[in-house]
Amino acid sequence: MANVKEQMEAFSTKAEDVLDRIGQPLKPYIPVMSRFLIIATFLEDTLRIITQWGDQLTFMEQSRGFPVGFSHIFLGLNVITMLVASFCIVTKRHQSYAVYGLMGVIIAQAFGYGLIFDVPFFLRNLSVMGGLMMVLSETMVKRKQMFAALPQMSETNRRMYLQLAGRILLIFLFIGSAFHGEWSVIRILVSVCGLAACLMVAVGFKAKWSAMFLVLFLSVLNVFVNNFWSVQHSYYKRDFLRYDFFQSLSTMGGFLLLISTGPGGLSYDEKKKEF
């Protein structure tokens, strides 16, 4: 049994080395790509609100009961916050405020559009928040404590907890997708492999490679399941598929940032290095 374990570890190490060499040319571009993908859903949402301004106002006032004028303020603030915060995340300026602003938009829209109890919407947005937490963890740097005698949580500890929370939240999109739709033998096999990768990401075991697998898997799934460009007969279905498509892109951005920065101190991979 010990020999089998050693052989598996040796094979895993060799596979990681090969993948490292193959992916080396892409490494400098992964952080930039991840940030653009994370904000993709917010840019799409901004464009949708602007291009469908009249329909959005009608929905807010007639279906959601927003007073005239308040609906304008609600939508306008959403647009401004998403544009400014997205710009800040890409340019790495005032990232903490940008992340909190986008999280506020997610929560406000959940209540404003009446989707707070919609399970697929809830799970997808948890994953988007996971990507934002990965961005927030990047902003944490080691600082000196102001009062050395008092117990304080260091920036390093905050970063570890944010990375842990980000890893756990990122996997909810896949969990929601895995149990949605018709079942088949292939679907079961794919779901089992995907859920195993999700568990590995959550505990931080071979987290980078598990995240890479989920990025590739979600890329294929996104193209075939959320192909909004092929839907012509239903305006609303196309909008929902486009929304899901860009949310999946944002979640993939979170996984790419995980690949770039690593799983953090509260993970199996990092704890293993200490022993």
N, C-alpha and C positions, 0 to 999 in steps of 0.2 A: 504493500500500500504506500509505503514511504517512497519507494522507487517511482511509482506512478505519479505521485505528487511532485517529485523533483523533475520528472520528465515533462509534466504539464507546465511547470514554472519555467523550465528552460525553453520550451516551445513558445510560451507566452512572451518571454523576454526577446527571443529572436524575432517574433512577429512584430513586436513593438518597435524594434530597431529598424526593421524593413519599412514599416509605415512611417517612422520618423524620417527616414531618408527620402521617401517618396513625397512626403508632405512638407519637407523643409522649404522649398521655394514659395509655398503659400503662407507660411507662418507670419511674415511681416504684414500681410494683408488681412489676416483673420480678425484682429480687433476692430478695424475699420468696417469690414463687411458685417460683423456682428452688430455694431451700433446702428448701421443703416437698416438692417433687418428688424432690429428691435423696435425702431420707430415707424416701421412700414405701416402697421395697422393704424397708427395715429394720423399719418399723412393721408392714408386712404379715407379715413373717417372725416378728416377736414375737408377733403375734396368732395366727398359725398354730401356733407351738410351744405357746402357752398353751392354746389350744382343743383341740389334739391331743396333749396331754401324755402320755397313756398310750400312744398309738400311736408317738410319738417315742421314748419309753423302750424300748418293745419292739423297735423297729427298731435302736436303738443297741446294745442288749444282745444281741439274737439275730442280727442281720444284720452288725453291725459289730464284735461281740465286745467291747464295752465292759463292764468289771466293774460289778456292781450298786453303785450309789452314785456311781461316777465319771460315769455317764451323767447322773445328776441334777445333779451339779456342772457338767458341760459345758453342758447345756441352760440351767441357771439363770444361769451367767455370760454366756452368749450373750444371754439376754433382758435382763438388767440392763445390760450394756454397750450394747446397741442402744437401749434406752429412754433411758438417761442421755446417751449421745453424741448421739442425735437431738435431744434437748431442748437440749443445748449448741449445736448447729449452728444451730438455729432462733433461739435467743436470743443468738447470737454471744458465747458465754462459753466460755473454754478450748477454742477451736475446734481448735487443733493437737492436743491430747490426744484430742479427740472423733474427729477424722479418723483418727488412728493407731489408736484403739480399734476403729472400724468396719472399717478395713483388716485389723486383726487378726482380727475376726469372719469376714470373707470368707475369709481364708486358713485359719482353724481349721475352718470349715464345709466347705471344699473337701477337706481331709484327713479330717475327722470323718465326713462323709457319703460318702466314697469317690468324689468327683466331680472329683478333680484332673486326671484324664486325659479327662474329658468335654469335647470341643472346644466345643460350643455354650455350655455352662456357663462354660467358661474365658473365651471371648470376651466373653460378656455381663458377667461380673464385671470384666474389664479395663475395660469401658466405665463401669461403676459406680465403679471406682477412679479413672477419669479425671475423673468429676464431683467426687469427693472431693478430688482434687488441685487442681481449680479453686477449691474452697472454701479449701484450704490456702494457695493463692497469694494469696488475698484478705487473709490474716492477716499477710502479709509487709509490713512498713513500713520505711522508710528509717531506719537507726540509725547513730550514729557508731561508728567502729571503736575498739575499746579500745586496740589497739596499732597506731598509724598506720604504723610502719616495717615491720610484717609484712604479707605478702600475705594478704588475707582475702577471702572471697566475701561481697559485700554482700547485704543483704536484697533489694535491687532485682534483683540477678543471680539470686538464688534464686527470686524470683517469676517471672522470665522463663523459667527452666528448668522450673519447675513448670507454668507455663501451656503451654509447648511439650509437655511430657509429657502434660498433661491433654488437650490438643487431639488428640494422636495416639491416646491410649487411648480417647477418646470414640467414635471412628469404628468400633471393632472390632465393636460390636453390629450395625451396619448391614452390615458386611462379612460377618459370619456369617449374617445373614438373607438377604443377596443371593444366596448360593450354596446356600441350603437350600430344597427344595421342587421342584415341577414347573416346567418351563420353557415359556414361550410368547413370542410376539412382543412382547406388551405387557410381560411380565415382563422381557424383555431390555432394552427401551427404558427402563423405570423403573429397572432396576438400573444401567444405564450412567449415567443422570442422577444417581442417588444416589451412585454411586462417584465421579463427577466432583466432586460437592459435598463428599464426604468428603476427596478429595485437596486441594481448595481450603481446607478447614478445617485439614488437617494442615500445609500450608505457610503458612497465614495469608494467603491471597489472597482478598480480599472475604469474610473469615472470618465476619463478622457475618451477612451475607445468606445465605451458604452454610449457616450454622448455623440460620438462620430457616427455610430450605427444608427442612432435615433434621428440624426440630421438627414442621413441618406434615406432612411425609411420614410420620414415625414415628407421629404422632397418628392418622392415617388407617389406617396399617398395623396399629397396635396394636388398634384397635377391631374391624377385620375379621378379623385373624389370631388374636389372643389373646382372643377373646370367650368367656371362661370362664363367664360368666353364662348362656350358651345351652347349655352342656353339662350334661346331666342323667343320661346313661346310664353315665358313668364317673367315679367319685369321684377316681381318681388323675389322669386326664387333666385334670379341672377344676382340680385343685391345681397341676399343672404349668403350665397356661395362665395361671392367676392369678399364679403366680410370675413367668412371663415378662412378663406385663402390667405388673406393678409394677416390674420391673427396667427395662423400657422407659421407664416414667415417670421413674425416677431418671436414666436417660441423657438424657432430654429436659431434665431439670432442669440437668444439666451444660451442655447446649447453651445453655439460657437464661442461665446464669451467664456463659458465653462472650460472648453477645450483650450482656450488661450491662457486663462489665468490659473487653471487647476481647481480641484475640488475644495481646497481650503484645509485648515488644520483639523477640523472636526470631521474627518473622513478615514476610512480604513487605509487608503493609500498612504496618507501622511502619518498615521499612527504606526503603520508597519515599518516606516523608516526609523522610528525611534527605538525599535527593538532589534 
